[in-house]
Amino acid sequence: MGRRLIICGMHVHVGIDDDDLRVDLLGQAPYFLPHLLALSTSSPFWQGVQTGLKSYRLSIFDELPRTGLPHNFSSYSEYERTVELLVSAGLIEDATKLWWDMRPSARFPTLEMRITDVCPLIEDGIAIASLYRCILRLLYRLRRQNQRWRHYPPFLIRENRWRAQRYGIEQGMVDFGKGAIVPFSHLLEELFELVAEDAAYFGCTAEVAHARTILLRGTSADRQLARYEAVKALGGTEEAALIAVVDELIEETQTLPEMTKQPARVKAGT
């Protein structure tokens, strides 16, 4: 497993000073993790083979222990006791060895989201990070109003996690309220409505809305597969198609978004 672990994920930290609040949000936010994964999918190939998954990286990582959706804790003290038990038993060195899709960081006062693939286009990564931050503030607002996001059994959330891993944004997810699979675009628009106030608060409405662009042009996994099939359709070899995918990834990773190309304007005296 260690030899296969040549993978990289995108981790996003959101600062939350209150320990109990951090653990409370840990119990609610996993509902949205499949949505974030779907937007980020960028690992459809493994060792030169088309895997049939949009995020094969997650399959590799899930082979390790203490991965997947986080456990739901009643308080930060319960979380600490659990970690201390594992440490005292010699199973782990510290809480950094809890490799859940989302976890309280062991080094910083943050709630760390870890489920997403790395996006070659930086504006896609910024959109996902902004959306995650807004989701946490949404749940925080509900808590201040003595409300909570509806609890769904982890095995239901795992179904959407699998669908995101398998299909990305392509085949939709289960709307648990409706008991039916709905297009991902519908779920995303509902999410935009939920976090509109929070995006305005953080000043990242445009960054969050960029998720619509991801839907229009596809995720990195979609673009990789399209490039691969296009080269094959023109008579290219398997090797040539894979090289074309890598070349396109290099080009995307080196491309700066329009927002960074504008000259900086600094007011006098600031």
C-alpha positions in Angstrom: 0.0 0.0 0.0 2.9 2.3 0.8 4.4 1.8 -2.7 1.0 2.6 -4.3 0.5 5.8 -2.3 1.9 8.1 -5.0 -1.1 10.4 -4.8 -1.8 14.0 -3.8 -5.0 15.4 -2.5 -6.1 19.0 -2.0 -6.5 19.9 1.7 -8.3 23.0 2.7 -8.1 24.4 6.3 -10.7 26.7 7.8 -9.8 28.4 11.1 -12.3 27.7 13.9 -11.0 28.6 17.4 -13.7 26.9 19.4 -12.8 23.2 19.9 -16.4 22.0 20.5 -17.7 24.1 17.5 -15.0 22.4 15.3 -16.2 18.9 16.4 -19.9 19.9 16.0 -19.3 21.0 12.4 -17.3 17.8 11.8 -20.5 15.9 12.4 -22.6 18.0 10.0 -20.4 18.9 7.1 -19.7 15.4 5.7 -23.1 15.6 3.9 -21.5 18.1 1.5 -18.1 16.3 1.0 -19.3 14.3 -2.1 -20.3 17.6 -3.7 -16.8 19.0 -3.3 -15.2 15.7 -4.4 -17.3 15.7 -7.6 -16.2 19.2 -8.6 -12.5 18.3 -8.0 -12.2 14.9 -9.7 -8.9 14.7 -11.6 -7.5 11.2 -11.3 -9.2 9.0 -13.9 -6.0 7.1 -14.9 -3.7 4.9 -12.9 -0.4 3.5 -14.2 -1.4 4.3 -17.8 -4.8 2.6 -17.5 -8.2 4.2 -17.8 -9.8 3.1 -14.5 -13.5 3.9 -15.1 -13.4 6.2 -12.0 -13.2 10.0 -12.0 -11.2 9.9 -8.8 -9.1 6.8 -8.6 -6.9 8.5 -6.0 -9.6 7.9 -3.4 -9.6 4.2 -4.1 -5.9 4.0 -3.3 -6.2 6.1 -0.2 -9.2 4.1 1.1 -6.9 1.1 1.4 -5.3 2.7 4.5 -6.9 2.5 7.9 -8.8 5.4 9.5 -9.9 6.9 6.2 -13.3 7.7 4.7 -16.0 9.7 6.4 -15.2 10.9 9.9 -16.8 9.5 13.0 -19.4 11.7 14.7 -18.3 12.8 18.2 -20.6 14.4 20.9 -17.8 16.8 22.1 -14.2 17.7 21.6 -13.4 15.9 24.9 -14.8 12.7 23.4 -12.7 13.2 20.3 -9.6 13.8 22.5 -10.3 10.6 24.6 -10.6 8.6 21.4 -7.3 9.9 20.1 -5.6 9.3 23.4 -6.8 5.7 23.5 -5.3 5.0 20.1 -2.0 6.6 21.1 -1.8 4.8 24.4 -2.4 1.5 22.7 0.5 2.2 20.3 -1.7 2.2 17.2 -0.9 5.8 16.1 1.7 8.4 17.1 -0.8 11.3 17.2 -4.0 12.7 15.6 -2.2 13.3 12.3 -2.6 9.6 11.6 -6.4 10.0 11.4 -6.8 10.3 7.6 -10.5 10.9 7.4 -12.0 12.9 4.5 -12.3 15.7 7.0 -10.7 16.1 10.4 -9.8 18.6 13.2 -6.3 19.5 12.4 -3.7 18.2 14.9 -1.4 21.1 14.3 -3.7 24.1 13.7 -7.1 25.3 15.1 -8.8 24.4 11.9 -11.3 22.0 10.3 -9.4 20.3 7.5 -11.2 19.1 4.4 -9.1 16.3 2.7 -11.5 14.5 0.3 -10.8 16.5 -2.9 -8.4 15.8 -5.8 -5.9 18.5 -6.8 -7.3 20.8 -9.5 -4.8 21.7 -12.3 -6.6 25.0 -12.9 -6.1 27.2 -9.8 -9.4 29.0 -10.2 -11.2 25.6 -9.8 -9.3 25.0 -6.6 -10.2 28.4 -5.3 -13.9 27.8 -6.1 -13.9 24.6 -4.1 -12.0 26.1 -1.2 -14.4 29.1 -1.1 -17.4 26.8 -1.3 -16.1 24.7 1.6 -15.5 27.8 3.8 -19.1 29.0 3.0 -20.6 25.7 3.9 -18.9 25.8 7.3 -20.2 29.3 8.0 -23.7 28.2 6.9 -23.6 25.4 9.5 -22.3 27.8 12.1 -25.2 30.2 11.4 -27.7 27.3 11.9 -26.0 26.5 15.2 -26.4 30.1 16.4 -30.1 29.8 15.6 -30.3 26.5 17.6 -30.7 24.6 14.4 -28.7 21.8 12.8 -28.3 20.4 9.3 -30.4 17.2 9.1 -28.5 14.1 10.1 -28.3 11.3 7.5 -26.7 7.9 8.2 -23.1 7.7 7.0 -23.9 4.8 4.8 -26.2 7.1 2.8 -23.6 9.7 2.5 -21.1 7.0 1.3 -23.5 6.3 -1.6 -23.0 9.9 -2.8 -19.3 9.7 -2.1 -19.1 6.7 -4.3 -21.1 8.4 -7.1 -18.8 11.4 -6.9 -15.8 9.1 -7.1 -17.2 7.1 -10.0 -19.0 9.7 -12.1 -17.8 13.1 -10.9 -20.4 15.7 -11.9 -21.8 13.6 -14.7 -24.5 11.2 -13.3 -26.0 13.2 -10.4 -26.4 12.3 -6.8 -29.1 11.1 -4.4 -31.3 13.8 -3.0 -32.1 12.1 0.3 -35.2 14.3 0.9 -36.7 13.3 -2.5 -35.4 9.8 -2.4 -34.2 10.1 -6.0 -31.1 10.8 -8.1 -31.1 14.3 -9.3 -28.7 16.1 -11.7 -25.6 17.5 -10.0 -26.4 20.9 -11.5 -29.6 21.0 -9.5 -27.9 20.2 -6.2 -25.2 22.8 -6.9 -27.8 25.5 -7.5 -29.5 24.6 -4.2 -26.2 24.8 -2.5 -25.5 28.3 -4.0 -28.8 29.5 -2.5 -27.9 28.1 0.9 -24.5 29.8 1.1 -25.4 33.0 -0.7 -25.3 35.0 2.5 -22.0 33.4 3.5 -20.3 34.0 0.1 -21.4 37.7 0.4 -19.9 37.9 3.9 -16.5 36.6 2.8 -16.6 38.5 -0.5 -16.2 35.4 -2.6 -19.5 35.3 -4.5 -17.7 35.2 -7.8 -15.3 32.5 -6.7 -18.2 30.3 -5.5 -20.1 30.9 -8.7 -17.1 29.7 -10.7 -18.3 26.2 -9.9 -20.8 26.7 -12.7 -17.9 27.0 -15.1 -16.6 23.7 -13.8 -19.9 22.2 -14.7 -19.8 23.7 -18.2 -16.3 22.7 -19.2 -16.1 19.6 -17.1 -13.7 18.7 -14.3 -10.1 17.8 -14.9 -11.0 14.2 -15.1 -13.6 15.0 -17.8 -11.0 17.0 -19.8 -8.4 14.3 -19.5 -10.7 11.6 -20.7 -11.9 13.8 -23.6 -8.3 14.5 -24.7 -7.4 10.8 -24.4 -10.4 9.7 -26.6 -9.8 12.5 -29.1 -6.2 11.4 -29.8 -7.3 7.7 -30.0 -10.1 8.7 -32.4 -7.5 10.3 -34.8 -5.6 7.0 -34.8 -3.1 7.8 -32.1 -1.5 5.0 -30.1 -2.3 4.4 -26.4 1.0 5.9 -25.5 0.4 9.0 -27.6 -3.0 9.5 -26.1 -1.6 9.3 -22.6 1.3 11.7 -23.4 -1.3 14.1 -24.8 -3.2 14.0 -21.5 0.0 14.7 -19.5 0.9 17.6 -21.9 -2.5 19.1 -21.4 -2.2 18.8 -17.6 1.2 20.6 -17.7 -0.3 23.4 -19.8 -3.3 23.8 -17.5 -1.2 23.8 -14.3 1.1 26.5 -15.8 -1.8 28.7 -16.9 -2.6 31.7 -14.7 -6.2 32.7 -14.2 -7.3 36.1 -15.6 -7.5 37.5 -12.0 -3.8 37.1 -11.5 -2.8 38.7 -14.9 -4.2 42.2 -14.0 -1.6 44.7 -12.7 -1.9 45.4 -9.0 -3.3 48.7 -8.0 -2.1 50.1 -4.7 -3.4 53.3 -3.3 -0.8 55.8 -2.2 0.0 55.6 1.5 -1.2 52.0 1.9 
